[in-house]
Amino acid sequence: METVKIPPKYQIVIPKELRDALKLLPGQKIQMVVYGNKIEMIPLKKHLGDERVSKRN
């Protein structure tokens, strides 16, 4: 489990270990769902034609 701090602009950083484990890419979309007092982040599938998702070398 990772802990992150919410800065004044409310932008959080997904820890590298989690990004690597889920193979997240810059520009990839993530759906956020509230369950009670929890937030679930669900990475959306990458689309080949989506220019916002860059290739990881």
N, CA, C and O atoms as a DFTB+ gen file, in Angstrom:
228 C
 N C O
     1  1       0.847      -1.173       0.000
     2  2       0.000       0.000       0.000
     3  2       0.893       1.236       0.000
     4  3       1.880       1.310       0.732
     5  1       0.529       2.193      -0.826
     6  2       1.269       3.450      -0.943
     7  2       0.426       4.583      -0.365
     8  3      -0.803       4.544      -0.425
     9  1       1.085       5.578       0.187
    10  2       0.404       6.758       0.708
    11  2       0.901       7.971      -0.053
    12  3       2.104       8.133      -0.258
    13  1      -0.029       8.829      -0.475
    14  2       0.330      10.070      -1.154
    15  2      -0.329      11.223      -0.406
    16  3      -1.345      11.046       0.266
    17  1       0.266      12.406      -0.534
    18  2      -0.261      13.601       0.118
    19  2      -0.982      14.451      -0.928
    20  3      -0.511      14.588      -2.057
    21  1      -2.125      15.019      -0.546
    22  2      -2.884      15.868      -1.460
    23  2      -2.352      17.298      -1.331
    24  3      -2.470      17.915      -0.272
    25  1      -1.763      17.823      -2.417
    26  2      -1.255      19.199      -2.384
    27  2      -2.390      20.204      -2.587
    28  3      -3.522      19.805      -2.860
    29  1      -2.102      21.512      -2.457
    30  2      -3.138      22.540      -2.576
    31  2      -3.947      22.489      -3.875
    32  3      -5.124      22.848      -3.872
    33  1      -3.347      22.054      -4.978
    34  2      -4.081      21.989      -6.259
    35  2      -4.821      20.660      -6.434
    36  3      -5.424      20.429      -7.482
    37  1      -4.785      19.797      -5.442
    38  2      -5.492      18.513      -5.445
    39  2      -5.011      17.557      -6.530
    40  3      -5.747      16.651      -6.919
    41  1      -3.793      17.743      -7.022
    42  2      -3.242      16.825      -8.022
    43  2      -2.344      15.831      -7.304
    44  3      -1.399      16.218      -6.617
    45  1      -2.643      14.552      -7.468
    46  2      -1.835      13.531      -6.814
    47  2      -0.951      12.828      -7.838
    48  3      -1.259      12.797      -9.029
    49  1       0.147      12.266      -7.353
    50  2       1.066      11.512      -8.196
    51  2       0.880      10.033      -7.896
    52  3       0.916       9.615      -6.739
    53  1       0.681       9.248      -8.941
    54  2       0.587       7.798      -8.769
    55  2       2.016       7.296      -8.598
    56  3       2.852       7.505      -9.477
    57  1       2.307       6.637      -7.476
    58  2       3.674       6.172      -7.230
    59  2       4.192       5.283      -8.368
    60  3       3.440       4.523      -8.978
    61  1       5.501       5.401      -8.637
    62  2       6.145       4.676      -9.735
    63  2       5.901       3.172      -9.659
    64  3       5.652       2.532     -10.681
    65  1       5.971       2.607      -8.464
    66  2       5.754       1.164      -8.323
    67  2       4.368       0.761      -8.831
    68  3       4.220      -0.288      -9.458
    69  1       3.358       1.585      -8.565
    70  2       2.006       1.281      -9.034
    71  2       1.880       1.517     -10.534
    72  3       1.244       0.731     -11.236
    73  1       2.491       2.610     -11.033
    74  2       2.462       2.880     -12.486
    75  2       3.102       1.729     -13.247
    76  3       2.576       1.278     -14.265
    77  1       4.235       1.260     -12.749
    78  2       4.933       0.152     -13.418
    79  2       4.127      -1.139     -13.351
    80  3       4.023      -1.861     -14.343
    81  1       3.556      -1.432     -12.181
    82  2       2.788      -2.674     -12.010
    83  2       1.585      -2.715     -12.944
    84  3       1.228      -3.779     -13.449
    85  1       0.948      -1.548     -13.180
    86  2      -0.236      -1.493     -14.034
    87  2       0.089      -1.087     -15.467
    88  3      -0.804      -0.994     -16.309
    89  1       1.374      -0.845     -15.742
    90  2       1.840      -0.435     -17.070
    91  2       1.075       0.802     -17.560
    92  3       0.625       0.856     -18.704
    93  1       0.939       1.786     -16.675
    94  2       0.257       3.026     -17.034
    95  2       1.163       3.885     -17.901
    96  3       2.384       3.869     -17.745
    97  1       0.563       4.629     -18.811
    98  2       1.305       5.494     -19.718
    99  2       0.832       6.938     -19.574
   100  3      -0.332       7.173     -19.249
   101  1       1.720       7.912     -19.813
   102  2       1.295       9.315     -19.771
   103  2       0.143       9.551     -20.745
   104  3       0.181       9.088     -21.885
   105  1      -0.866      10.264     -20.298
   106  2      -2.015      10.553     -21.147
   107  2      -3.115       9.502     -21.086
   108  3      -4.221       9.728     -21.578
   109  1      -2.818       8.363     -20.487
   110  2      -3.830       7.311     -20.381
   111  2      -4.932       7.775     -19.429
   112  3      -4.652       8.441     -18.432
   113  1      -6.169       7.429     -19.730
   114  2      -7.290       7.833     -18.897
   115  2      -7.530       6.820     -17.789
   116  3      -7.319       5.618     -17.955
   117  1      -7.986       7.351     -16.638
   118  2      -8.305       6.524     -15.487
   119  2      -9.686       6.928     -14.999
   120  3      -9.943       8.108     -14.762
   121  1     -10.569       5.962     -14.849
   122  2     -11.911       6.219     -14.326
   123  2     -11.808       6.206     -12.803
   124  3     -11.171       5.326     -12.225
   125  1     -12.440       7.189     -12.154
   126  2     -12.416       7.262     -10.694
   127  2     -13.836       7.092     -10.172
   128  3     -14.761       7.773     -10.615
   129  1     -13.994       6.162      -9.212
   130  2     -15.305       5.824      -8.670
   131  2     -15.232       5.913      -7.144
   132  3     -14.268       5.449      -6.536
   133  1     -16.244       6.505      -6.539
   134  2     -16.318       6.607      -5.080
   135  2     -17.137       5.445      -4.534
   136  3     -18.261       5.204      -4.976
   137  1     -16.564       4.726      -3.568
   138  2     -17.253       3.656      -2.851
   139  2     -17.181       3.991      -1.365
   140  3     -16.153       3.776      -0.723
   141  1     -18.275       4.517      -0.822
   142  2     -18.268       4.907       0.595
   143  2     -17.226       5.985       0.824
   144  3     -17.338       7.085       0.283
   145  1     -16.204       5.674       1.631
   146  2     -15.128       6.629       1.892
   147  2     -13.848       6.267       1.131
   148  3     -12.756       6.673       1.528
   149  1     -13.979       5.511       0.048
   150  2     -12.824       5.071      -0.754
   151  2     -12.956       5.570      -2.185
   152  3     -14.061       5.786      -2.684
   153  1     -11.809       5.749      -2.838
   154  2     -11.766       6.093      -4.261
   155  2     -11.093       4.941      -4.991
   156  3      -9.976       4.550      -4.652
   157  1     -11.770       4.404      -5.985
   158  2     -11.183       3.347      -6.813
   159  2     -10.792       3.957      -8.149
   160  3     -11.602       4.624      -8.792
   161  1      -9.557       3.729      -8.565
   162  2      -9.050       4.243      -9.836
   163  2      -8.915       3.074     -10.794
   164  3      -8.186       2.121     -10.520
   165  1      -9.623       3.146     -11.928
   166  2      -9.640       2.043     -12.884
   167  2      -9.024       2.514     -14.200
   168  3      -9.622       3.332     -14.898
   169  1      -7.831       2.007     -14.551
   170  2      -7.227       2.401     -15.830
   171  2      -8.093       1.933     -16.994
   172  3      -8.521       0.780     -17.042
   173  1      -8.345       2.844     -17.930
   174  2      -9.095       2.469     -19.126
   175  2      -8.137       1.875     -20.137
   176  3      -6.956       2.221     -20.165
   177  1      -8.644       0.983     -20.963
   178  2      -7.794       0.321     -21.958
   179  2      -7.196       1.338     -22.907
   180  3      -7.817       2.345     -23.246
   181  1      -5.975       1.051     -23.325
   182  2      -5.289       1.911     -24.286
   183  2      -5.843       1.634     -25.680
   184  3      -6.060       0.477     -26.041
   185  1      -6.071       2.674     -26.455
   186  2      -6.554       2.526     -27.819
   187  2      -5.409       2.838     -28.774
   188  3      -4.726       3.849     -28.614
   189  1      -5.196       1.984     -29.759
   190  2      -4.088       2.162     -30.697
   191  2      -4.137       3.496     -31.405
   192  3      -3.083       4.069     -31.681
   193  1      -5.318       4.020     -31.713
   194  2      -5.442       5.259     -32.439
   195  2      -5.419       6.494     -31.542
   196  3      -5.532       7.612     -32.043
   197  1      -5.277       6.321     -30.250
   198  2      -5.324       7.453     -29.311
   199  2      -3.957       8.116     -29.241
   200  3      -3.028       7.561     -28.655
   201  1      -3.828       9.286     -29.825
   202  2      -2.543       9.971     -29.889
   203  2      -2.102      10.516     -28.540
   204  3      -0.943      10.897     -28.378
   205  1      -3.018      10.559     -27.561
   206  2      -2.650      11.091     -26.240
   207  2      -1.878      10.078     -25.430
   208  3      -1.221      10.449     -24.457
   209  1      -1.932       8.801     -25.799
   210  2      -1.200       7.759     -25.074
   211  2       0.119       7.544     -25.795
   212  3       0.145       7.076     -26.933
   213  1       1.207       7.885     -25.131
   214  2       2.517       7.741     -25.773
   215  2       3.073       6.343     -25.534
   216  3       2.689       5.655     -24.588
   217  1       3.992       5.938     -26.420
   218  2       4.625       4.624     -26.272
   219  2       5.727       4.715     -25.244
   220  3       6.480       5.687     -25.202
   221  1       5.812       3.694     -24.416
   222  2       6.910       3.597     -23.443
   223  2       8.041       2.811     -24.100
   224  3       7.830       1.698     -24.583
   225  1       9.234       3.384     -24.117
   226  2      10.385       2.718     -24.754
   227  2      11.049       1.769     -23.816
   228  3      12.031       1.124     -24.184
